[in-house]
Each structure stands twice: as C-alpha cells, then as structure tokens.
Amino acid sequence: MKTSKMKFGGKDQIVDDILNGINREVLYSLSFEQLAEIKKAIEDNLPNKKKHSIDVHFTLPLLFKRLYFVFSSGTDIRGNKKVAKEIMNQRVKTQPRDIAIVFVGLFCLSSFIGSIIYKIIQVIGARL
C-alpha cells in the first residue's frame, strides 16, 4: 500500500496524518469536494486543543526504569453533550430499579412496624 505525504493545509498536523494514511490511489480518486468534506469532518471532530492553566510534566529516574508524571488542570472545555446523554441513559436505566428498591424498603419497614404492633397487642392481650 502506497501512502501519500502531502500537506492538506489543515488546522492541525493530525488532519494531514489522517489523510496521508489513506491509500494514494484512493486519495487521488477523490474529487476536490469529497476531499474538502472529509477534511472538514476530521477538523470538526478534533478536540479543541487549549493550553491548561496548570501543566506539569516530569520524570522520576529509578534504578532500572524512569517514571513519567503529568499533572494538568484547567477549565472543562470538552463537549458535555456525550456526558449529558450518558447520564440521561443511566437515569433511565436506574429509575425502575430505584422505584423497586423504595417499594421493597417500604414493605420491609411496614412488616417491621406490623410485627411490633402485633407484639404490643399480644402483651396487652395477655395482661387482660
């Protein structure tokens, strides 16, 4: 498989790397409009690259290995659409289970209170 090494003028080197990973014959068979739409789709789906407010990288050399540590912090700029959708799906899945747990808990509580009332009635009945 022959791969191309072209510059596509993308937003990022990642776009060029992805498009250069396509077989050269397939890439050359695409029309300009098709290539532009593919490039646009890739750019639109790339995560926003913004610098973190705190970004610390360091290595810790040990006897036979080196450990690499990264600490990054900043505002959450990721799209929360996926997270919100997953939360809603999780709520839909857990809602029937939660209702069942509440009913079982109420049943157990009423059984416990009923048994206490029964014992009280037995004690009062034995004294009469």
SERO-4910 file (N, C-alpha, C, O; in steps of 0.05 Angstrom, whole numbers):
BEGIN
 pado doro    nc1    nc2    nc3   cac1   cac2   cac3    cc1    cc2    cc3    oc1    oc2    oc3
  Met    A     17    -23      0      0      0      0     18     25      0     35     28     17
  Lys    A     13     42    -19     29     67    -20     13     88     -6    -10     92    -11
  Thr    A     27    102     12     14    125     25     25    151     15     48    152      6
  Ser    A      9    171     17     17    197      7     30    213     29     25    208     52
  Lys    A     47    232     22     60    250     42     54    278     32     73    293     24
  Met    A     29    286     33     21    312     23     14    331     46      7    321     68
  Lys    A     14    356     42      4    376     61    -23    385     51    -27    392     28
  Phe    A    -43    383     69    -70    390     62    -79    416     73   -102    424     69
  Gly    A    -62    430     86    -69    457     97    -90    455    119   -107    473    121
  Gly    A    -89    434    134   -109    431    156   -103    447    180    -82    460    182
  Lys    A   -121    446    198   -118    461    224    -95    450    240    -83    464    256
  Asp    A    -90    425    236    -71    411    254    -55    391    238    -64    383    216
  Gln    A    -33    383    248    -17    362    236    -32    335    236    -28    318    219
  Ile    A    -51    332    255    -66    308    257    -82    303    231    -84    281    222
  Val    A    -94    324    221   -110    322    196    -93    312    173   -101    294    158
  Asp    A    -69    324    170    -50    314    150    -43    285    154    -42    270    134
  Asp    A    -38    277    178    -30    249    184    -53    230    177    -48    209    166
  Ile    A    -77    238    184   -100    220    178   -104    218    148   -107    196    137
  Leu    A   -104    240    134   -107    239    105    -84    226     91    -88    212     70
  Asn    A    -60    229    101    -37    215     89    -37    185     94    -23    170     81
  Gly    A    -54    176    113    -56    148    119    -74    133     99    -74    109     98
  Ile    A    -88    148     82   -105    137     62    -88    128     38    -69    141     31
  Asn    A    -95    105     27    -81     95      4    -80    116    -18   -100    130    -23
  Arg    A    -57    119    -30    -52    140    -50    -71    139    -74    -81    160    -82
  Glu    A    -76    115    -84    -95    112   -107   -123    121    -99   -137    134   -114
  Val    A   -132    113    -75   -158    121    -65   -159    151    -61   -179    164    -68
  Leu    A   -138    162    -50   -137    191    -44   -139    207    -70   -153    227    -72
  Tyr    A   -124    198    -91   -124    212   -116   -150    208   -132   -156    224   -149
  Ser    A   -166    188   -125   -191    184   -139   -213    202   -128   -235    204   -140
  Leu    A   -208    214   -105   -229    232    -93   -230    258   -108   -210    269   -117
  Ser    A   -254    269   -110   -256    295   -122   -248    316   -101   -246    310    -77
  Phe    A   -245    341   -110   -237    362    -92   -259    367    -70   -252    371    -47
  Glu    A   -284    365    -78   -306    369    -59   -306    347    -38   -311    352    -15
  Gln    A   -302    322    -47   -301    299    -28   -278    302     -8   -282    298     16
  Leu    A   -255    310    -18   -232    313     -1   -236    336     19   -229    334     42
  Ala    A   -248    358      9   -254    381     27   -274    373     49   -270    382     71
  Glu    A   -294    357     42   -314    349     62   -301    330     82   -307    332    106
  Ile    A   -284    312     73   -271    294     92   -253    309    111   -253    305    135
  Lys    A   -238    328     99   -220    345    116   -236    361    136   -229    364    159
  Lys    A   -259    372    128   -276    388    146   -287    371    168   -288    379    191
  Ala    A   -296    346    161   -307    328    181   -286    320    202   -291    319    226
  Ile    A   -261    316    193   -239    310    211   -234    333    230   -232    330    254
  Glu    A   -232    358    218   -226    381    234   -249    387    254   -243    395    277
  Asp    A   -274    383    246   -296    388    264   -297    369    288   -307    376    309
  Asn    A   -286    345    284   -288    325    305   -262    323    322   -260    307    340
  Leu    A   -242    340    315   -219    341    332   -225    355    358   -240    375    358
  Pro    A   -214    346    381   -219    361    405   -205    388    405   -185    391    392
  Asn    A   -218    407    418   -206    434    420   -180    432    436   -180    423    459
  Lys    A   -159    441    424   -133    440    438   -128    467    450   -121    486    436
  Lys    A   -131    469    476   -125    494    490   -106    487    512   -106    465    523
  Lys    A    -89    506    519    -70    501    540    -84    500    567   -104    513    572
  His    A    -73    483    584    -83    481    611    -71    504    628    -49    514    623
  Ser    A    -86    512    649    -76    533    666    -52    522    683    -34    537    689
  Ile    A    -53    497    689    -30    484    703    -23    460    686    -40    442    681
  Asp    A      2    458    678     12    436    662     40    429    670     59    442    662
  Val    A     42    407    686     69    400    697     75    372    686     60    353    689
  His    A     99    369    674    109    344    665    137    339    678    153    357    678
  Phe    A    141    315    688    168    309    699    172    279    699    153    264    699
  Thr    A    197    272    700    204    243    701    219    238    727    232    256    738
  Leu    A    216    214    737    229    206    761    247    182    755    237    160    750
  Pro    A    273    186    754    291    164    747    294    145    771    300    153    794
  Leu    A    290    120    766    294     99    786    318     82    777    331     89    758
  Leu    A    323     60    791    347     44    784    345     33    756    364     37    740
  Phe    A    323     20    749    322      7    722    300     19    704    298     11    681
  Lys    A    285     38    715    263     49    699    261     79    704    272     89    724
  Arg    A    248     93    686    241    121    690    211    123    690    198    114    671
  Leu    A    200    136    710    171    141    711    165    169    701    180    188    708
  Tyr    A    144    171    685    137    197    673    110    206    686     91    191    685
  Phe    A    109    230    697     85    240    710     75    265    695     91    281    686
  Val    A     49    267    694     36    291    682     14    300    701     -2    284    710
  Phe    A     14    326    706     -7    338    722    -18    362    706     -3    381    701
  Ser    A    -43    360    698    -55    382    682    -81    390    696    -96    374    707
  Ser    A    -86    416    695   -110    426    707   -120    450    690   -103    465    680
  Gly    A   -146    454    689   -157    476    674   -187    474    673   -199    455    684
  Thr    A   -200    493    660   -229    492    658   -237    469    639   -223    463    620
  Asp    A   -260    458    644   -270    436    628   -283    448    602   -304    460    603
  Ile    A   -269    443    579   -279    454    554   -288    432    536   -295    437    513
  Arg    A   -289    408    546   -299    385    530   -328    388    526   -343    400    542
  Gly    A   -337    377    504   -366    377    498   -381    360    518   -375    336    520
  Asn    A   -399    371    533   -414    356    553   -438    342    541   -454    331    556
  Lys    A   -442    343    515   -465    330    503   -465    300    508   -485    288    514
  Lys    A   -441    288    504   -439    260    508   -444    253    537   -459    234    543
  Val    A   -432    268    555   -435    263    584   -464    265    592   -475    248    606
  Ala    A   -477    287    583   -505    291    590   -523    268    579   -541    259    592
  Lys    A   -517    259    555   -532    237    543   -528    212    558   -547    197    563
  Glu    A   -503    206    567   -497    182    582   -511    183    609   -521    163    619
  Ile    A   -512    207    622   -525    210    647   -555    204    644   -567    191    661
  Met    A   -567    216    623   -595    211    619   -601    181    614   -621    171    624
  Asn    A   -584    168    598   -588    140    593   -585    124    619   -600    105    624
  Gln    A   -566    132    636   -562    118    661   -586    122    680   -594    104    693
  Arg    A   -597    147    680   -621    152    696   -644    135    687   -659    125    704
  Val    A   -648    133    661   -670    117    651   -666     88    659   -686     74    666
  Lys    A   -642     78    659   -636     50    666   -641     46    696   -651     25    704
  Thr    A   -633     65    713   -634     61    742   -660     68    755   -666     60    777
  Gln    A   -677     84    741   -702     93    753   -720     69    761   -730     70    783
  Pro    A   -725     50    744   -742     27    753   -730     12    776   -744      3    794
  Arg    A   -704      9    776   -691     -5    798   -694     11    824   -699     -1    845
  Asp    A   -691     38    823   -694     54    846   -723     52    858   -727     51    882
  Ile    A   -742     52    840   -770     50    849   -775     23    862   -788     22    883
  Ala    A   -764      2    851   -766    -25    863   -753    -25    891   -764    -37    909
  Ile    A   -730    -13    894   -716    -12    919   -733      3    940   -735     -6    963
  Val    A   -745     25    932   -762     40    951   -786     23    960   -793     23    983
  Phe    A   -799      9    941   -822     -7    948   -814    -30    967   -828    -36    986
  Val    A   -792    -43    961   -782    -65    978   -776    -54   1006   -782    -66   1026
  Gly    A   -763    -30   1007   -756    -18   1033   -781    -11   1048   -783    -16   1072
  Leu    A   -801      0   1035   -827      7   1048   -841    -18   1058   -852    -19   1080
  Phe    A   -840    -40   1042   -852    -65   1050   -838    -76   1076   -851    -85   1094
  Cys    A   -811    -75   1076   -796    -85   1099   -802    -68   1124   -806    -78   1146
  Leu    A   -804    -41   1120   -810    -24   1142   -838    -28   1153   -842    -29   1177
  Ser    A   -857    -32   1135   -885    -37   1144   -887    -64   1158   -902    -67   1177
  Ser    A   -872    -84   1148   -871   -110   1161   -860   -108   1189   -870   -121   1208
  Phe    A   -838    -93   1192   -825    -89   1218   -844    -75   1238   -848    -84   1260
  Ile    A   -857    -53   1228   -876    -39   1245   -900    -56   1252   -910    -56   1275
  Gly    A   -909    -72   1233   -932    -90   1238   -925   -111   1258   -941   -118   1276
  Ser    A   -901   -122   1257   -893   -142   1277   -890   -130   1305   -897   -143   1325
  Ile    A   -882   -105   1307   -880    -91   1333   -908    -87   1344   -914    -91   1367
  Ile    A   -927    -78   1327   -954    -74   1336   -967   -100   1344   -981   -101   1364
  Tyr    A   -961   -122   1330   -972   -148   1337   -962   -157   1364   -977   -167   1380
  Lys    A   -936   -152   1370   -924   -159   1396   -937   -143   1418   -943   -153   1440
  Ile    A   -941   -117   1413   -954    -99   1433   -982   -109   1439   -990   -110   1462
  Ile    A   -997   -117   1418  -1024   -127   1422  -1024   -153   1438  -1041   -158   1455
  Gln    A  -1004   -170   1433  -1001   -196   1447   -996   -190   1477  -1008   -203   1494
  Val    A   -978   -171   1483   -972   -165   1511   -996   -153   1525  -1002   -161   1548
  Ile    A  -1010   -135   1512  -1034   -123   1524  -1056   -144   1527  -1069   -144   1548
  Gly    A  -1059   -162   1508  -1079   -183   1510  -1073   -203   1532  -1092   -213   1544
  Ala    A  -1048   -209   1537  -1040   -228   1558  -1046   -216   1585  -1051   -231   1604
  Arg    A  -1045   -190   1589  -1049   -177   1615  -1079   -175   1621  -1087   -173   1644
  Leu    A  -1096   -176   1601  -1124   -173   1606  -1136   -200   1612  -1161   -201   1617
***
